[in-house]
Amino acid sequence: MAELVRTNDPALLSAVEGLLVGSEIPYHVADRNASIMDGSIEVIQQRVLVPEEREAEARTLMVDAELGEWLSPARG
């Protein structure tokens, strides 16, 4: 799995999940429970993960939706 976004912003998470569902790109939100337990200090952020073979497509989707600034750095 490749990390697409790392955030605790609920509006951003909802937008990203909506884009991925609409494009039928499978995803997983990692650390959702840990970040909730963490509270407001935001040490642990939620990570949206997509299959590596769909990462480029998901990144393009984010950029097209003008959410590219929130993308995690691509692994190289």
DSSP file (Angstrom, degrees, kcal/mol; ACC not computed):
  #  RESIDUE AA STRUCTURE BP1 BP2  ACC     N-H-->O    O-->H-N    N-H-->O    O-->H-N    TCO  KAPPA ALPHA  PHI   PSI    X-CA   Y-CA   Z-CA
    1    1 A M              0   0    0      0, 0.0     2,-0.4     0, 0.0    26,-0.0   0.000 360.0 360.0 360.0 145.9    0.0    0.0    0.0
    2    2 A A  E     -A   50   0A   0     48,-3.6    48,-2.5    72,-0.0     2,-0.4  -0.910 360.0-118.0-113.8 138.1    1.1    3.5   -0.8
    3    3 A E  E     +A   49   0A   0     -2,-0.4    46,-0.2    46,-0.2    72,-0.1  -0.611  33.6 171.4 -76.9 126.6    0.5    6.5    1.4
    4    4 A L  E     +     0   0A   0     44,-3.4    68,-2.8    -2,-0.4     2,-0.3   0.834  64.5   4.9 -99.1 -47.5   -1.6    9.1   -0.3
    5    5 A V  E     -AB  48  71A   0     43,-1.1    43,-2.7    66,-0.2     2,-0.4  -0.988  52.0-161.7-142.6 146.5   -2.5   11.6    2.4
    6    6 A R  E     +A   47   0A   0     64,-0.6     2,-0.3    -2,-0.3    41,-0.2  -0.961  42.0 116.4-131.1 114.0   -1.6   12.1    6.1
    7    7 A T  E     -A   46   0A   0     39,-2.4    39,-1.3    -2,-0.4    -2,-0.1  -0.982  55.8-144.3-164.5 164.6   -3.9   14.3    8.1
    8    8 A N        +     0   0    0     -2,-0.3     3,-0.1    37,-0.2    39,-0.1   0.161  63.4 121.9-118.5  11.4   -6.4   14.6   11.0
    9    9 A D     >  -     0   0    0      1,-0.2     4,-2.6    37,-0.1     5,-0.2  -0.665  51.1-157.8 -77.1 111.2   -8.6   17.1    9.1
   10   10 A P  H  > S+     0   0    0      0, 0.0     4,-2.2     0, 0.0    -1,-0.2   0.842  90.1  53.0 -63.1 -33.3  -12.0   15.4    9.0
   11   11 A A  H  > S+     0   0    0      2,-0.2     4,-2.2     1,-0.2     5,-0.1   0.921 111.4  45.7 -67.3 -42.8  -13.2   17.5    6.0
   12   12 A L  H  > S+     0   0    0      2,-0.2     4,-2.7     1,-0.2     5,-0.2   0.921 112.5  50.8 -65.5 -43.8  -10.1   16.6    4.0
   13   13 A L  H  X S+     0   0    0     -4,-2.6     4,-2.7     1,-0.2     5,-0.2   0.916 111.0  49.0 -60.0 -42.5  -10.4   12.9    4.9
   14   14 A S  H  X S+     0   0    0     -4,-2.2     4,-2.4    -5,-0.2    -1,-0.2   0.910 111.9  48.4 -63.5 -42.4  -14.1   13.0    3.9
   15   15 A A  H  X S+     0   0    0     -4,-2.2     4,-2.3     2,-0.2    -2,-0.2   0.920 113.2  47.0 -63.9 -44.5  -13.2   14.6    0.5
   16   16 A V  H  X S+     0   0    0     -4,-2.7     4,-2.5     2,-0.2     5,-0.2   0.928 112.6  49.1 -64.5 -45.4  -10.4   12.2   -0.2
   17   17 A E  H  X S+     0   0    0     -4,-2.7     4,-2.7    -5,-0.2     5,-0.2   0.907 110.7  51.5 -61.2 -41.0  -12.6    9.2    0.7
   18   18 A G  H  X S+     0   0    0     -4,-2.4     4,-2.5    -5,-0.2    -1,-0.2   0.907 110.3  48.5 -62.1 -42.5  -15.4   10.5   -1.5
   19   19 A L  H  X S+     0   0    0     -4,-2.3     4,-1.4     2,-0.2    -2,-0.2   0.923 113.7  46.4 -62.3 -44.7  -13.0   10.9   -4.5
   20   20 A L  H  <>S+     0   0    0     -4,-2.5     5,-2.8     2,-0.2     4,-0.3   0.912 113.6  47.4 -67.6 -42.4  -11.6    7.4   -4.0
   21   21 A V  H ><5S+     0   0    0     -4,-2.7     3,-1.5     1,-0.2    -1,-0.2   0.937 110.9  52.4 -62.4 -45.9  -15.0    5.8   -3.6
   22   22 A G  H 3<5S+     0   0    0     -4,-2.5    -1,-0.2     1,-0.3    -2,-0.2   0.790 114.0  42.9 -61.2 -28.4  -16.3    7.6   -6.7
   23   23 A S  T 3<5S-     0   0    0     -4,-1.4    -1,-0.3    -5,-0.2    -2,-0.2   0.334 111.6-120.9 -99.1   5.8  -13.4    6.4   -8.8
   24   24 A E  T < 5 +     0   0    0     -3,-1.5    -3,-0.2    -4,-0.3    -2,-0.1   0.852  59.5 151.3  57.1  38.2  -13.6    2.9   -7.3
   25   25 A I      < -     0   0    0     -5,-2.8    -1,-0.2    -6,-0.2    -2,-0.1  -0.897  45.2-128.1 -98.0 118.5  -10.1    3.0   -6.0
   26   26 A P        +     0   0    0      0, 0.0     2,-0.3     0, 0.0    28,-0.1  -0.338  37.7 169.8 -65.2 148.3   -9.8    0.8   -2.9
   27   27 A Y        -     0   0    0     23,-0.2     2,-0.3   -26,-0.0    23,-0.2  -0.958  25.8-149.6-152.2 167.1   -8.3    2.5    0.1
   28   28 A H  E     -C   49   0A   0     21,-2.0    21,-3.1    -2,-0.3     2,-0.8  -0.992  13.8-141.5-141.9 136.0   -7.6    2.0    3.8
   29   29 A V  E >   -C   48   0A   0     -2,-0.3     3,-0.6    19,-0.2    19,-0.2  -0.878  26.7-161.0 -99.5 108.2   -7.5    4.7    6.5
   30   30 A A  E 3   +C   47   0A   0     17,-3.0    17,-2.2    -2,-0.8    -2,-0.0  -0.579  66.4  18.0 -88.4 150.3   -4.7    3.6    8.9
   31   31 A D  T 3> S+     0   0    0     -2,-0.2     4,-2.3    15,-0.2    -1,-0.2   0.658  76.6 136.1  68.3  19.4   -4.3    4.9   12.4
   32   32 A R  H <> S+     0   0    0     -3,-0.6     4,-1.5     1,-0.2     5,-0.1   0.949  76.0  40.2 -61.8 -48.6   -7.9    6.2   12.6
   33   33 A N  H  > S+     0   0    0      1,-0.2     4,-2.2     2,-0.2    -1,-0.2   0.898 114.5  52.4 -69.0 -39.8   -8.4    4.8   16.1
   34   34 A A  H  > S+     0   0    0      1,-0.2     4,-1.7     2,-0.2    -1,-0.2   0.887 108.6  50.4 -63.9 -38.8   -5.0    5.8   17.4
   35   35 A S  H  X S+     0   0    0     -4,-2.3     4,-0.9     2,-0.2    -1,-0.2   0.851 109.4  51.3 -70.0 -32.8   -5.4    9.4   16.2
   36   36 A I  H >< S+     0   0    0     -4,-1.5     3,-0.6    -5,-0.2    -2,-0.2   0.911 111.1  47.4 -68.2 -41.5   -8.8    9.6   18.0
   37   37 A M  H 3< S+     0   0    0     -4,-2.2    -2,-0.2     1,-0.2    -1,-0.2   0.813 104.2  63.5 -66.9 -29.9   -7.3    8.4   21.2
   38   38 A D  H >< S-     0   0    0     -4,-1.7     3,-0.7     1,-0.2     2,-0.3   0.791  92.4-161.6 -65.7 -29.5   -4.4   10.8   20.8
   39   39 A G  G X<  -     0   0    0     -4,-0.9     3,-0.5    -3,-0.6    -1,-0.2  -0.601  50.4 -24.2  83.2-140.1   -6.8   13.8   21.1
   40   40 A S  G 3  S+     0   0    0     -2,-0.3    -1,-0.2     1,-0.2    -2,-0.1   0.415 113.1  84.5 -96.0   1.4   -5.9   17.2   19.9
   41   41 A I  G <  S-     0   0    0     -3,-0.7    -1,-0.2     1,-0.0    -2,-0.1   0.651  80.2-147.5 -82.1 -11.0   -2.1   17.1   20.0
   42   42 A E    <   +     0   0    0     -3,-0.5     3,-0.1    -7,-0.2    -2,-0.1   0.784  50.0 139.5  55.6  36.3   -2.0   15.5   16.6
   43   43 A V  S    S+     0   0    0      1,-0.2     2,-0.6    -8,-0.1    -1,-0.1   0.893  71.2  46.4 -71.4 -39.5    1.1   13.4   17.1
   44   44 A I  S    S-     0   0    0    -10,-0.1     2,-0.3    -9,-0.1    -1,-0.2  -0.914  79.1-166.7-107.2 118.5   -0.5   10.5   15.3
   45   45 A Q        -     0   0    0     -2,-0.6     2,-0.2    -3,-0.1   -37,-0.2  -0.751  25.5-108.2-103.3 152.3   -2.2   11.4   12.0
   46   46 A Q  E     -A    7   0A   0    -39,-1.3   -39,-2.4    -2,-0.3     2,-0.5  -0.547  32.3-150.1 -75.4 141.7   -4.5    9.3    9.9
   47   47 A R  E     -AC   6  30A   0    -17,-2.2   -17,-3.0   -41,-0.2     2,-0.7  -0.963   5.6-147.4-119.8 127.4   -3.0    7.9    6.7
   48   48 A V  E     -AC   5  29A   0    -43,-2.7   -44,-3.4    -2,-0.5   -43,-1.1  -0.842  23.9-168.2 -91.8 119.2   -5.0    7.2    3.6
   49   49 A L  E     -AC   3  28A   0    -21,-3.1   -21,-2.0    -2,-0.7   -46,-0.2  -0.874   9.0-176.2-112.5 141.0   -3.4    4.2    1.8
   50   50 A V  E     -A    2   0A   0    -48,-2.5   -48,-3.6    -2,-0.4   -23,-0.2  -0.912  41.3 -83.7-128.0 157.8   -4.1    3.0   -1.7
   51   51 A P    >>  -     0   0    0      0, 0.0     3,-2.1     0, 0.0     4,-0.5  -0.350  39.9-122.6 -59.7 141.2   -2.8   -0.1   -3.6
   52   52 A E  G >4 S+     0   0    0      1,-0.3     3,-1.0     2,-0.2     4,-0.5   0.840 111.3  58.4 -56.1 -35.2    0.6    0.7   -5.1
   53   53 A E  G 34 S+     0   0    0      1,-0.2    -1,-0.3     2,-0.1     4,-0.2   0.630 112.0  41.2 -73.1 -10.7   -0.7   -0.2   -8.6
   54   54 A R  G <> S+     0   0    0     -3,-2.1     4,-2.4     2,-0.1    -1,-0.2   0.331  86.7  99.1-112.5   4.2   -3.4    2.5   -8.2
   55   55 A E  H <X S+     0   0    0     -3,-1.0     4,-2.8    -4,-0.5     5,-0.2   0.923  81.6  49.1 -60.0 -48.1   -1.2    5.2   -6.6
   56   56 A A  H  > S+     0   0    0     -4,-0.5     4,-2.3     1,-0.2    -1,-0.2   0.908 112.7  48.5 -60.1 -42.3   -0.6    7.2   -9.8
   57   57 A E  H  > S+     0   0    0      2,-0.2     4,-2.1     1,-0.2    -1,-0.2   0.909 112.5  48.3 -63.1 -43.1   -4.3    7.2  -10.6
   58   58 A A  H  X S+     0   0    0     -4,-2.4     4,-2.2     2,-0.2    -2,-0.2   0.894 111.0  50.6 -65.8 -40.6   -5.2    8.3   -7.0
   59   59 A R  H  X S+     0   0    0     -4,-2.8     4,-2.4     2,-0.2    -2,-0.2   0.912 110.4  49.2 -64.4 -42.1   -2.5   11.1   -7.1
   60   60 A T  H  X S+     0   0    0     -4,-2.3     4,-2.8    -5,-0.2    -2,-0.2   0.901 109.3  53.2 -62.1 -41.1   -3.8   12.4  -10.4
   61   61 A L  H  X S+     0   0    0     -4,-2.1     4,-1.5     1,-0.2    -2,-0.2   0.911 109.5  48.3 -59.7 -44.3   -7.4   12.4   -9.0
   62   62 A M  H  <>S+     0   0    0     -4,-2.2     5,-3.0     2,-0.2     6,-0.5   0.913 112.6  47.6 -63.8 -43.9   -6.2   14.4   -6.0
   63   63 A V  H ><5S+     0   0    0     -4,-2.4     3,-1.8     4,-0.3     5,-0.3   0.919 110.3  52.1 -64.4 -43.7   -4.4   17.0   -8.2
   64   64 A D  H 3<5S+     0   0    0     -4,-2.8    -1,-0.2     1,-0.3    -2,-0.2   0.808 108.0  52.4 -62.3 -29.3   -7.4   17.3  -10.6
   65   65 A A  T 3<5S-     0   0    0     -4,-1.5    -1,-0.3    -5,-0.2    -2,-0.2   0.297 119.9-112.8 -88.2   9.4   -9.6   17.9   -7.5
   66   66 A E  T < 5S+     0   0    0     -3,-1.8    -3,-0.2    -5,-0.1    -2,-0.1   0.836  90.8 112.2  60.7  36.1   -7.2   20.7   -6.5
   67   67 A L    > < +     0   0    0     -5,-3.0     3,-1.8    -6,-0.1     4,-0.3   0.139  32.7 113.8-116.8  15.1   -6.1   18.7   -3.4
   68   68 A G  G >   +     0   0    0     -6,-0.5     3,-1.4    -5,-0.3    -5,-0.2   0.766  64.3  68.6 -60.3 -27.8   -2.6   18.1   -4.6
   69   69 A E  G 3  S+     0   0    0      1,-0.3    -1,-0.3    -7,-0.1    -2,-0.1   0.712  97.3  54.5 -65.1 -18.6   -1.1   20.2   -1.9
   70   70 A W  G <  S+     0   0    0     -3,-1.8   -64,-0.6    -8,-0.1    -1,-0.3   0.492  80.9 118.4 -93.7  -4.0   -2.2   17.6    0.7
   71   71 A L  B <   -B    5   0A   0     -3,-1.4   -66,-0.2    -4,-0.3   -67,-0.1  -0.347  66.4-122.4 -65.1 139.5   -0.5   14.7   -1.0
   72   72 A S        -     0   0    0    -68,-2.8    -1,-0.1     1,-0.1     3,-0.1  -0.478  45.6 -83.7 -71.0 152.6    2.2   12.8    0.9
   73   73 A P        -     0   0    0      0, 0.0     2,-0.2     0, 0.0    -1,-0.1  -0.330  50.9-110.7 -58.1 139.2    5.6   12.7   -0.8
   74   74 A A        -     0   0    0     -3,-0.1     2,-0.3     1,-0.1   -70,-0.1  -0.467  28.2-117.6 -71.5 141.4    5.8    9.9   -3.3
   75   75 A R              0   0    0     -2,-0.2    -1,-0.1     1,-0.1   -73,-0.0  -0.584 360.0 360.0 -76.7 142.6    8.1    7.1   -2.4
   76   76 A G              0   0    0     -2,-0.3    -1,-0.1    -3,-0.0    -2,-0.0   0.420 360.0 360.0-124.0 360.0   10.8    6.8   -4.9
